[in-house]
């Protein structure tokens, strides 16, 4: 953090707290006191500020803007306990806030990734989580395409109907992101432990546990006829460990293999 001039009033609050053990702040001044105490490495005052923030901004109710600010401050100052407290409060609210304008515009990639990694994220299904992540990406598409692969990879795609995934990711813009194809590719394609280097690269797709709050529904794809060419690609991959597809054929192969 860059050094900056400390105001006399804030400095006095920090000094008084050191000698008395009491902290006199309000919702407006607490963050400046926190930054100052952190800059001066006064751990006792940092802790008092964190306790105040938890009570005033988290326990008494948290909104998306405050959540974003708190997580930014916590990450900047390395206050993992404060960030965890904010995430614990926000995770149960995810279903209700993830599609709001405030969430789509204020939540950073790091904050979204941290939320998506939580087991207590409240959502009706993992498909809901996936669609909300896609809305967040599309809200600032050009800017967020750089992190699209990481965000999509943080969703537990093994719990999402593959048809939904393909429908969202089949655009040319998404196919230009290498991590996207890696994230959606099923590990079932790769049977041979001595598979080629490329095959090993695409084995990174994850199937993760169902979230605690999620009410999952199993969805079956409708049966459809498989072309002989696509079926041959599947069989060849099973026996050789190699997969020969292009951007056009990969989705049909994916549907067939699943």
N, C-alpha and C positions, 0 to 999 in steps of 0.2 A: 504494500500500500504506500502510495506516495506521501511524504511528509507534508503537512500543511500547518498553517498558523493556528494555534489553539486559542480559542477565546478565553479571556480571563474568567468569565462567569462559569463556563464549563469546567475549566481547570479547578476553580474553587469547589465545585460540586464533587469532583473526584477526590480532592484533598480532604474535604470535610468527611466524605464517606470512609476514607482510610482511617481517620482518627476517631470517628464516632461509631462506625459500623452501620450507620443509617444512610439511605440514599433518597435524595429529594429530587425526583424527576416526574415528568408527565409524559403523555403519549407523543408530544412534539419533541421534547428534549432528549428522551432516552436514547435515541439512536446516535446523536452527536456525542453524548456522554460515553456510550458504548465504544464508538470509534476511538475516542480520546483515550479511554482506559486501556483499550487494546494496543494503541500506539505507544502508550507509556508502560505497557506490560504490567498493569495492576490487576492481577487475576481476581482478587476479591470483589472489585467494583464491576468487572466484566460479568462475574457470576450473578451479582445483584441485578444488573441490567437484564440479563437473560431471564432471571426469575420474574422480573416485572413484565417483560415482553410476553412470556408464556401466559401470565395471568391476564393481562389486559388485551392481548391480540389473539391469543390462541384459545385459552380455556373459556373466555367469555364470548366466543364466536369468531370465526375467521372468514373473510371473503377472499375472492381470487386475487385482487390487487394486493391486499396485505400479505397474502401467502407468497406471492411472487417477490415482494420486497423483502420479506423475512428470509426466504431461501437465498436470495441474492446476497444479503448481509451475512447470513450464516456461512455461506460458501466462501465469501471473500475473507472472512475472519477465521475460518477453520473451526466454526462452532457446530460440530456435528450433532450434539445433543439438541440444540435449538432447531436445527433443520429436521431432525427426526420427530420432534414434538409437533412441528408444523405439518409434516407429511402424515403423521398419525391422525391428525385432525382432519386433513383434507381428503385422505383416501376414502373414508365412508361417504363423502359428499360427491365423489367423482361422477357418479351417474347423473346427478342433478346439475352439475356445473360445466361438464366437459364440452358442451356444445354452445355455451354462452359466448357472447362477443368478448367479454373480459378474458375468459380462458384462452380463446383462440388467438388473441392479440398480445396478451401480457405474459403468458407462460413461456419460458425459454425451453430450448431443446433439452438442456441438462435437467431441468425441473420435470419435464414430461417423462424423460427416460427413467428418472428416479421413481416417479409414481408408477409407471408401467411395470417396474420390477417388483412391486410389492404384492404379497399374497392377499393382503386385506383390502385391495382395491375393490370398491363396490360397483358392480356392473351386472346387468341381467344375463350377459353372456360374453364370451371372448370375442364373438363377432361384433358385438357392440363396441368393445374396446378397440378393435381393429378399425372399424368405421370412424370412430372418434379420432383416432390417430391420423387417419387419412384426411379428415376435415381440417385438422390442425396443420398438416403439411400444405394442403391446397389453399389455406387462408393466406399464406404468403409463399406461394409456390416457388417462384424463382429463387427467393432467398433461402427457403428451407429444403430445396432439393439436395443440398450438400449433406444434410443430416437425415434425409428420407430413409436411406438404407438402415441406419442405426435405429431409427424410431420404429420402422416396420419389423426389424429384427427383435425388438424388445417385446412385441406382442407374441403371445403364445399361439403361434399359427397352427400348431398341431391340433388345437381345439376349435379351429374355425373351418367351416365348410370350404373346401378348396375352390368350389365354384364362385363363392363370394370373393375370395382372394384374387383369383384370376380376373374376374370382372373389374376389380379396382386397379389391378396392376398391368393390364394389357395395353395401356397407352404407350405411345412411342417415347414420351417424356420419361415414364417410369422405367422402360426397358433400357434407357441409356445409363441407368444407375446400376453398376455391377453388383452391388450388395443386395439389390432387390431379388435378382434371380437366385443368388446364393441363399437368401433367407427363405424363399418359398419352396426350394427344391426338396422333395421328400427323400429321406435317407434310405427308403425301401428300394430305390433304384440301384443302390450299390451293395452287392452281395459278396464280392470277392475282396478279401482283405488285402490283396496285392493289386488293387485297382490302380489305374493311372493317376498321375499327379493331378490332372484336372478333375477326375472323379473325387479324389480326396478333398479337393478344394470345396466342392459343392455339398459335402456331407455335413456342413455346419448348421443346417436347419435344426431348430430345437423343438422338442415336444416337452412342455413343462407341466407341472401340476395344475389342477384346477384351482382357481382362486377361492379363498374361503367364503367370500360373499357371493360368488357367482352362482347362478342357477342355470346350469348348462343343459342344452338340448341337443340330442344327437340327430343329425340331419343326413339322410341318405340321398345320394345323387340318383337321378333317374337313369335307368339303363339306356344305353345307346349302342349302336353297332360300331365296331372298331374296324378301321381300314386295315387291310393286310400289311401295308407299308409301316403303319404305326405299330402294329402288333410285332412285326419283325424287329423294329428298333428296340422295343421292350425286351424281347427274348435275347437279342444280341447283347444287350447291356447286362442281363443277368448272368450270361455265360462268360463274357469277356471282361466285364468290369469297366468297359468303355461305353461312352454315350455319344452318339453322333446326332446332334440336333442343331437347329438354328433358331433365331428369334421367332420365326413364324411357326415352326413345328413344335417347339418346346411345350406349349400349353396343351396341345392335343395329346402329346406323349404323357404329360403330367396327369391329365384327366383319365387316360387309359390305365396308367400304372396304379392310380389310386383306387 
